[in-house]
Amino acid sequence: MAAFTSQVAENIGHIIFDKPPVNAFDSGEWAAIATEISALGLRSDVHVIVISAEGRGFCAGVDIKELGAHPEMIVPVNKGNYDTFEAIHKNPKPVIVALHGFVLGGGIGIAGAADIIVASECATFGVPEVDRGAMGGGAHLQRMFPVQKVRHMYFTGEFIDAQEAWRLGAVEKVVPRESLVAEATAIAQKIAAKSNIMVQLAKEALNGIEDGDLEAKYRREQGMTLEAYSYKDSQEARDAFNEKRDVSF
């Protein structure tokens, strides 16, 4: 069964994650997501892209069970994450994400790479990487939240809710879960009705005036993940998570 579906309607490309129970993707699934996002961006009949999800939450990130059993898979997993986030950030078309439930790890990367975020009232944001023996997500989280908030979330693993994310300026709207996709689609319709080439030029211009290089920053984080995997604490963190027990460092 595919981890997501994709369709185009009224110049809007829709990608819907649907991998129960938590939309946590393995290396092959991340690669497929990146390929589809890039392909939608190249279609002349797609003016804007909306990414949403079914299930308990938007995205729980990578499949920790895959990495627990095969730590060497961190390399293709990292590549799949990198390619997905880059496909969103550098996509020629604006990308809107509709977030509900948990937004973790790779879900943060998707949200932080996007152009516009709409969240449901039940959405929560977190980066449990330190507790999973890895790094990553900081560059994209810092595109959403202030530096000190990012560090507090990163070091403690504590979550923030949709209202706090809205207060900090990351989220365009906080809406009931049942109207989430409709609200994101309504924004997409406004964009899709404009000149396609003008909107593409606008996105290229906005990306060009951003501070720093998002992809280079994330690449540095991925190098730190590889370093983290060389320590026994990293394997213990993953084992404890998969075995549902307390860690023992």
C-alpha positions as CSV (number, residue, x, y, z in Angstrom):
1,M,0.0,0.0,0.0
2,A,1.3,3.4,-1.0
3,A,2.3,5.8,1.9
4,F,0.5,8.7,0.2
5,T,-1.8,9.7,-2.6
6,S,-1.5,12.4,-5.2
7,Q,-4.0,14.2,-7.4
8,V,-4.5,17.5,-9.3
9,A,-7.7,19.5,-9.4
10,E,-8.3,23.1,-10.5
11,N,-4.6,23.8,-10.8
12,I,-3.9,22.6,-7.3
13,G,-1.7,19.6,-6.6
14,H,-2.8,17.6,-3.5
15,I,-0.5,15.2,-1.7
16,I,-2.2,13.3,1.2
17,F,0.0,11.2,3.6
18,D,-1.8,8.0,4.6
19,K,0.5,5.5,6.3
20,P,-1.1,4.2,9.5
21,P,-0.7,4.5,12.4
22,V,1.5,7.7,12.5
23,N,2.7,8.6,9.0
24,A,6.3,7.6,9.8
25,F,8.1,6.9,6.6
26,D,11.0,4.6,5.7
27,S,13.8,5.5,3.3
28,G,12.0,4.4,0.2
29,E,8.9,6.2,1.1
30,W,10.7,9.5,1.7
31,A,12.4,9.1,-1.7
32,A,9.0,8.6,-3.3
33,I,7.5,11.6,-1.6
34,A,10.4,13.8,-2.7
35,T,10.0,12.6,-6.3
36,E,6.2,13.3,-6.4
37,I,6.6,16.8,-4.9
38,S,9.2,17.6,-7.5
39,A,7.1,16.2,-10.3
40,L,4.0,18.2,-9.3
41,G,6.2,21.4,-9.3
42,L,7.1,20.8,-13.0
43,R,3.5,20.3,-14.2
44,S,2.1,23.2,-16.1
45,D,-1.4,22.5,-14.8
46,V,-0.2,22.8,-11.2
47,H,0.0,26.3,-9.8
48,V,0.2,25.5,-6.1
49,I,0.7,22.4,-3.9
50,V,-1.2,21.4,-0.7
51,I,0.2,18.7,1.5
52,S,-2.1,17.2,4.2
53,A,-2.5,13.9,5.9
54,E,-5.0,11.3,7.1
55,G,-4.8,9.5,10.5
56,R,-3.7,10.5,14.0
57,G,-1.2,13.1,12.9
58,F,0.5,14.9,10.0
59,C,3.8,13.1,10.2
60,A,5.9,11.4,12.9
61,G,9.1,11.6,10.8
62,V,11.3,8.7,10.0
63,D,10.5,5.0,10.7
64,I,12.5,4.5,13.9
65,K,12.0,0.7,13.6
66,E,13.8,0.6,10.3
67,L,16.7,2.5,11.8
68,G,16.7,0.5,15.0
69,A,17.1,-2.7,13.0
70,H,19.4,-1.3,10.4
71,P,21.4,1.8,11.6
72,E,23.2,1.9,8.3
73,M,19.9,3.0,6.6
74,I,20.5,6.4,8.1
75,V,22.3,7.4,4.9
76,P,19.3,6.8,2.5
77,V,16.9,8.1,5.2
78,N,18.9,11.3,5.4
79,K,18.9,11.6,1.7
80,G,15.2,11.1,1.5
81,N,14.6,13.7,4.1
82,Y,17.0,16.2,2.4
83,D,15.4,15.6,-1.0
84,T,11.9,16.0,0.4
85,F,12.5,19.3,2.2
86,E,14.5,20.7,-0.8
87,A,11.7,19.7,-3.2
88,I,9.3,21.8,-1.1
89,H,11.6,24.8,-0.3
90,K,13.0,25.0,-3.9
91,N,9.8,24.0,-5.6
92,P,8.9,26.5,-8.3
93,K,5.3,26.5,-7.0
94,P,4.2,27.6,-3.6
95,V,3.6,24.8,-1.1
96,I,1.0,25.0,1.6
97,V,0.9,22.4,4.5
98,A,-2.2,21.5,6.4
99,L,-1.1,20.2,9.8
100,H,-3.1,18.2,12.4
101,G,-2.1,16.1,15.4
102,F,1.6,15.5,15.9
103,V,4.1,17.3,13.7
104,L,7.5,15.6,14.5
105,G,10.9,15.2,13.1
106,G,10.5,15.0,9.3
107,G,7.1,16.6,9.7
108,I,8.9,19.6,11.1
109,G,11.2,19.6,8.1
110,I,8.2,19.6,5.7
111,A,6.5,22.4,7.6
112,G,9.6,24.5,8.0
113,A,10.4,24.1,4.2
114,A,6.8,25.1,3.2
115,D,5.6,28.6,2.2
116,I,2.4,28.7,4.2
117,I,1.2,26.7,7.2
118,V,-2.4,26.1,8.3
119,A,-2.9,24.1,11.5
120,S,-5.8,22.5,13.2
121,E,-6.5,23.2,16.8
122,C,-5.2,19.8,17.8
123,A,-1.8,20.3,16.1
124,T,1.4,19.9,18.2
125,F,5.0,20.6,17.2
126,G,8.0,18.8,18.5
127,V,11.6,17.7,17.8
128,P,12.3,14.5,19.8
129,E,15.6,13.9,17.9
130,V,17.8,14.1,21.0
131,D,15.7,11.5,22.7
132,R,15.9,9.3,19.6
133,G,19.7,9.4,19.3
134,A,19.8,11.7,16.3
135,M,20.0,15.3,15.1
136,G,18.1,17.3,12.5
137,G,15.1,19.6,12.1
138,G,16.7,22.6,13.7
139,A,17.3,24.5,10.5
140,H,13.7,24.1,9.5
141,L,12.3,24.7,13.0
142,Q,14.3,28.0,13.1
143,R,12.5,29.0,9.9
144,M,9.3,28.9,11.9
145,F,10.3,29.9,15.5
146,P,12.8,32.2,17.2
147,V,16.2,30.9,18.1
148,Q,15.7,30.5,21.8
149,K,12.3,28.8,21.4
150,V,14.0,26.4,18.9
151,R,16.7,25.5,21.4
152,H,14.3,25.0,24.3
153,M,12.2,22.6,22.1
154,Y,15.3,20.8,20.9
155,F,17.1,20.4,24.2
156,T,14.0,19.5,26.2
157,G,11.9,17.6,23.6
158,E,8.9,19.5,24.8
159,F,6.0,20.2,22.4
160,I,4.2,23.4,21.7
161,D,0.6,23.6,20.5
162,A,-1.0,25.2,17.5
163,Q,-2.0,28.4,19.4
164,E,1.6,28.9,20.6
165,A,2.9,28.3,17.1
166,W,0.4,30.9,15.8
167,R,1.4,33.4,18.5
168,L,5.0,33.0,17.4
169,G,4.1,33.7,13.8
170,A,4.7,30.4,12.1
171,V,1.1,29.5,11.4
172,E,-1.2,31.5,9.1
173,K,-4.5,30.1,10.6
174,V,-5.6,27.8,13.4
175,V,-8.9,26.1,12.5
176,P,-11.1,23.2,13.6
177,R,-9.8,19.8,12.3
178,E,-12.9,19.3,10.1
179,S,-12.2,22.5,8.1
180,L,-8.4,22.2,7.9
181,V,-8.0,21.0,4.3
182,A,-10.8,23.3,3.1
183,E,-9.0,26.3,4.7
184,A,-5.7,25.3,3.1
185,T,-7.4,24.7,-0.3
186,A,-9.1,28.1,-0.1
187,I,-5.7,29.8,0.3
188,A,-4.4,27.7,-2.6
189,Q,-7.3,28.7,-4.8
190,K,-6.5,32.4,-4.3
191,I,-2.9,31.7,-5.3
192,A,-3.9,29.5,-8.2
193,A,-6.1,32.2,-9.7
194,K,-3.1,34.6,-10.1
195,S,-0.6,34.6,-12.9
196,N,1.4,31.4,-12.6
197,I,4.6,32.9,-13.9
198,M,4.3,35.9,-11.6
199,V,3.8,33.7,-8.5
200,Q,6.8,31.5,-9.6
201,L,9.0,34.6,-9.9
202,A,7.7,35.8,-6.5
203,K,8.7,32.5,-4.8
204,E,12.1,32.6,-6.5
205,A,12.6,36.2,-5.3
206,L,11.6,35.4,-1.8
207,N,13.8,32.4,-1.6
208,G,16.7,34.5,-2.9
209,I,16.4,37.1,-0.1
210,E,16.3,34.6,2.8
211,D,19.1,34.7,5.3
212,G,21.5,31.8,4.8
213,D,21.3,28.6,2.9
214,L,18.6,26.3,4.4
215,E,19.8,23.2,2.6
216,A,23.4,23.7,3.6
217,K,22.3,24.2,7.2
218,Y,20.3,21.0,7.2
219,R,23.2,19.2,5.5
220,R,25.4,20.2,8.5
221,E,22.8,18.8,10.9
222,Q,22.7,15.5,9.0
223,G,26.5,15.2,9.4
224,M,25.9,15.5,13.1
225,T,23.3,12.7,13.0
226,L,26.0,10.5,11.4
227,E,28.3,11.4,14.2
228,A,25.6,10.7,16.8
229,Y,25.1,7.2,15.3
230,S,28.7,6.4,16.2
231,Y,27.9,6.6,19.9
232,K,26.3,3.8,22.0
233,D,23.9,6.3,23.5
234,S,22.3,6.8,20.1
235,Q,21.6,3.1,19.6
236,E,20.3,2.8,23.2
237,A,17.9,5.7,22.6
238,R,16.5,4.0,19.5
239,D,16.3,0.6,21.2
240,A,14.5,2.1,24.3
241,F,12.0,3.8,22.0
242,N,11.3,0.7,20.0
243,E,11.1,-1.5,23.1
244,K,8.9,1.0,24.9
245,R,11.2,1.2,28.0
246,D,13.2,3.8,29.8
247,V,16.7,4.6,28.5
248,S,19.8,3.5,30.4
249,F,22.8,5.6,29.5
